[in-house]
Amino acid sequence: MYKTCPISKTLIDENIVRIQAGLITALAISFIIYPSSVFLIILSLDFLVRVLAYKAYSPLFLISRFCTKVFNLSAHKVDAGPKKFAAKIGLIFSVLSLVLYLFGAHFFTQYLVVALGLCAFAESAFGFCVGCKLYSGLQYFSFNKVL
């Protein structure tokens, strides 16, 4: 894939991101097994807090940071830009899921939550960030003036 310049000069710990993704996966699975707007509200609010750059108040961030300290994981720094883009996509998916669920479109909500859960699982288990790949692809096309 085409290497792009970051949208941010900030570095973040990939271990925290992957643990957060695992927690998002767990919330998505919980919603699929026990459909409740509570899981979607938690996801939406957490993504919103992180997208607005208040990650210190994000419950999933706090749990993830605690886990890295408990398990004594050394920091593995990566560029925050693509991860921020991926979080924005997660916010869109989680808010759209919540809205669809509240309007009774449970069938479509399930599909969105499964997609969000699969993307989060790929990040957590394999370090494969779907949103980051989309970001890189968009940067490639915009740099080459295809769009």
C-alpha positions in Angstrom: 0.0 0.0 0.0 1.1 3.5 -0.7 2.8 5.2 2.3 1.3 8.5 3.2 2.2 11.4 5.4 0.3 11.4 8.6 -2.6 13.7 9.3 -1.2 14.0 12.8 2.3 14.2 14.2 1.1 12.5 17.4 2.1 9.0 18.3 0.0 6.6 20.2 0.5 3.2 21.9 -0.7 0.5 19.6 -1.2 -1.9 22.5 -3.8 0.5 24.0 -5.5 0.7 20.6 -5.6 -3.1 20.2 -7.0 -3.6 23.7 -9.7 -1.0 23.0 -10.5 -2.8 19.8 -10.9 -6.0 21.8 -13.3 -4.2 24.2 -15.3 -2.9 21.2 -15.4 -6.5 19.8 -16.8 -7.7 23.2 -19.4 -4.9 23.2 -20.4 -5.8 19.7 -20.7 -9.5 20.5 -22.7 -8.6 23.6 -25.1 -6.6 21.5 -25.6 -9.4 19.0 -26.3 -11.9 21.8 -28.4 -9.5 24.0 -29.7 -6.7 21.8 -29.9 -3.6 23.9 -29.4 0.0 23.2 -27.1 0.2 26.2 -24.3 -1.4 24.3 -24.8 1.0 21.4 -24.9 4.0 23.7 -21.6 2.9 25.3 -20.0 2.5 22.0 -21.3 5.7 20.6 -20.3 7.8 23.6 -16.9 6.2 23.8 -16.1 6.9 20.1 -17.5 10.4 20.4 -15.2 11.2 23.4 -12.2 9.8 21.6 -13.0 11.6 18.3 -13.4 14.9 20.1 -9.8 14.3 21.5 -10.9 13.8 25.1 -9.5 10.3 25.3 -8.6 10.7 29.0 -12.3 10.5 29.6 -13.0 7.5 27.4 -13.9 4.5 29.5 -12.4 2.0 27.0 -9.2 4.0 26.9 -8.9 4.0 30.7 -9.5 0.3 30.8 -7.0 -0.3 28.0 -4.3 1.8 29.6 -4.9 0.0 32.9 -4.5 -3.3 31.2 -1.2 -2.3 29.6 0.1 -1.3 33.0 -1.1 -4.5 34.7 0.4 -6.7 32.0 3.5 -4.5 31.8 3.3 -4.1 28.1 6.0 -2.0 26.6 4.7 0.9 24.4 4.7 0.3 20.7 4.2 3.8 19.1 2.4 4.3 15.9 1.1 7.3 14.0 -2.2 8.5 15.5 -3.6 10.0 12.2 -5.0 6.8 10.6 -6.2 5.6 14.0 -8.1 8.8 14.5 -9.7 8.4 11.0 -10.7 4.8 12.0 -12.2 6.1 15.2 -14.3 8.5 13.1 -15.6 5.6 11.0 -16.3 3.7 14.3 -18.3 6.7 15.5 -20.4 6.8 12.3 -21.1 3.1 12.5 -22.0 3.1 16.2 -24.2 6.2 16.0 -25.9 5.0 12.9 -26.5 1.6 14.6 -28.0 3.3 17.6 -30.3 5.5 15.5 -31.4 2.5 13.4 -32.0 0.4 16.5 -34.1 3.2 18.2 -36.2 3.4 15.0 -36.8 -0.3 15.0 -34.5 -1.3 12.1 -33.0 -4.2 14.0 -32.0 -6.1 10.9 -29.8 -3.3 9.6 -28.5 -2.6 13.1 -27.2 -6.2 13.4 -25.3 -5.9 10.1 -23.7 -2.6 11.1 -22.7 -4.0 14.5 -21.3 -7.2 13.0 -19.2 -5.0 10.5 -18.0 -2.9 13.4 -17.2 -5.9 15.5 -15.3 -7.6 12.6 -13.2 -4.6 12.0 -12.5 -4.2 15.7 -11.6 -7.9 15.9 -9.2 -7.6 13.0 -7.4 -4.7 14.8 -7.4 -6.5 18.1 -6.3 -10.0 17.0 -4.1 -9.2 14.0 -3.2 -5.6 14.2 -5.0 -5.0 10.9 -6.8 -1.7 10.9 -9.5 -1.5 8.2 -10.0 2.2 8.8 -6.3 2.8 8.4 -6.2 1.0 5.1 -9.2 3.1 3.9 -7.3 6.2 5.0 -4.2 5.1 3.1 -6.3 4.4 0.0 -8.0 7.8 0.2 -4.6 9.5 0.6 -3.2 7.6 -2.4 -6.1 8.6 -4.6 -6.1 12.2 -3.4 -2.3 12.5 -3.9 -2.7 11.2 -7.4 -5.7 13.5 -8.1 -7.9 10.6 -9.0 -10.8 11.9 -6.8 
